[in-house]
Amino acid sequence: MAFVPRVLDAMGVGDEEDQSIELQHRYASLLNAYNELKIKHDQLLATHKQNMPELLALREFKPALQSRNAVLHRELQACKDDLFRVQPTSQVPDSTIAEHFESLDARICDWIEAATIRTWRSEALTSLAKTPEFSAQLQKAKNRLTIDMFDQLAVVFPIIDHGQASLDTFYSNIIKPAVELALIIQTSTSSYRFEPRMSSNPITKPCKISRKDLGSFRMTDVETGKTLKPESPVRPDCDGDIGIEMIVLKPGLLRFDADKSVPLSQEAILIKLYHPLGRRRAVTVEPEKKDESARQ
């Protein structure tokens, strides 16, 4: 009879029994879950029924709460307005303060860096200028510059003596002091610059001089040789110009310090006026009349 279970298994009888048992277990589990949910549902209904009077009371009190909230909001806004009203009207935003602070910090760093570089450059050039090699090259440059400039001046001013004595005087009085000045400027920790005002060829395009330029430059009238001043009796044309620049007699010298320039020597120019230099009107003062009673 041992072969009977095998035959039943082969016919699928055992599988059906297993499935039936599994379904019974699942049904029991779902039934328990349903019962638990039903109990919770009943509890919630009881709680809701118990709290219903309070909920109805809150619902009736809600308009009063909203009205009170609106009143408090208006009072809070009025308080804020009063608070801002007593604050300074020129309140500076934090972003503006931060921007100025960062800018100042960057300027300080740039200034320190520039000062360090200028000091290092001055010390390096000063040491280099003391070497024998530099002195020898500088003397050769001075001699060459003396001959070149003397020849050019001799062409422009034929009256100049072409002798050796005149050349030696030109070197000692002009070239040597000029080179010494250039060496002092180059080895200084400050920055200097010559400022010739004339930027165009006076032959092809004369440089006009405005009345507003009086006082900004040392001007000499080519006709009279007089030095023009802001109060000089010059007569401008319809454009406000008083004449044209003939030649730069002496360039200006500026020292640059941070973001500003400091004038050290004013530029001198020779000017040809459009109209002859006039005369100032003399101020006449009438003599005081003596009291007739005093004569008597």
C-alpha positions, 0 to 999 in steps of 0.5 A, spaced: 500 500 500 506 504 500 505 506 493 498 509 494 501 516 496 505 516 490 499 515 486 496 521 489 501 526 489 502 524 481 494 526 481 496 532 484 491 531 490 497 533 495 498 540 492 490 542 493 490 540 500 497 544 501 493 550 497 487 549 501 491 550 508 495 556 505 488 560 504 485 558 510 491 561 514 491 567 509 484 568 511 485 568 518 490 573 518 486 578 514 480 577 518 484 579 524 487 585 521 480 587 519 477 586 526 483 590 529 481 596 524 474 595 526 476 596 533 480 602 531 475 605 527 470 605 533 475 608 537 476 614 532 468 615 532 467 615 539 473 620 540 470 624 535 463 624 538 466 625 545 470 631 542 464 634 537 462 639 542 469 642 543 470 642 535 463 646 534 465 651 540 472 652 536 468 653 529 464 658 532 470 662 536 474 662 529 471 668 526 473 672 533 480 669 532 481 671 525 478 678 527 483 679 533 489 676 529 487 682 524 487 687 529 494 685 532 497 685 525 495 692 524 498 694 531 504 690 529 505 694 522 504 700 526 509 699 531 514 697 525 512 704 522 514 707 528 520 704 529 523 705 522 520 712 523 525 714 529 531 710 525 536 715 521 533 716 514 540 716 511 541 708 513 547 705 509 546 698 506 551 693 509 553 692 501 555 699 501 560 698 507 562 692 505 564 694 498 568 700 501 572 696 506 574 691 500 576 697 496 580 700 501 583 693 503 585 692 495 588 700 495 592 698 501 595 692 498 597 695 492 600 701 495 604 697 500 606 693 493 608 699 489 612 702 495 616 695 496 617 695 488 619 702 488 624 702 494 627 695 491 628 699 484 631 705 487 636 701 491 638 696 485 639 702 480 643 706 485 648 700 486 648 699 479 650 706 478 656 706 483 659 700 479 665 702 474 662 699 468 656 703 469 660 710 470 664 708 463 658 707 459 655 713 462 661 717 460 661 715 453 653 716 452 654 723 455 660 725 450 656 722 444 650 726 446 654 732 447 656 732 440 649 730 437 645 735 440 651 741 439 651 739 432 643 740 431 643 746 435 649 749 430 644 748 425 638 751 428 642 757 431 648 758 426 651 764 430 653 759 435 661 758 435 663 751 433 670 751 436 672 746 442 671 751 447 664 752 446 663 745 445 666 744 452 662 749 455 656 746 452 658 739 456 659 742 462 653 747 463 648 743 459 649 736 458 653 734 465 647 737 469 642 734 465 644 727 465 646 728 473 638 730 474 636 724 469 640 719 474 637 722 480 630 722 477 631 714 475 634 712 482 628 715 486 623 712 489 618 717 486 615 717 479 617 723 475 615 726 468 616 731 464 610 735 461 611 738 454 604 741 453 605 742 445 603 735 442 603 737 435 607 740 429 607 748 430 608 749 423 603 744 420 598 745 426 599 751 431 597 749 438 592 754 440 592 758 447 586 759 451 585 765 456 583 759 461 590 757 460 593 763 463 596 761 470 597 754 468 603 755 464 608 761 464 607 764 458 611 770 454 609 774 449 613 774 443 612 781 441 613 785 447 617 779 451 612 780 457 610 775 462 603 774 461 598 773 467 591 771 469 590 779 470 594 781 463 589 785 459 589 780 453 583 780 448 581 773 446 577 771 439 570 769 439 572 762 441 576 764 447 583 763 444 588 769 445 594 766 441 598 760 438 604 757 441 610 758 438 615 754 442 616 750 449 621 754 452 621 749 458 617 743 459 613 742 466 615 737 471 610 733 475 611 728 481 606 722 481 604 720 488 599 714 488 593 717 484 595 724 484 600 728 480 604 734 484 607 739 479 614 741 481 616 746 476 611 750 471 611 749 463 614 755 460 612 757 453 613 762 447 606 765 445 604 769 439 598 773 441 592 774 436 591 782 438 597 786 441 597 786 448 593 792 451 594 797 457 591 796 463 586 802 465 589 807 470 584 808 476 583 815 477 581 818 484 578 825 484 581 829 489 577 831 495 573 837 495 575 842 501 570 844 505 568 852 503 567 854 510 574 852 512 577 857 507 573 862 510 
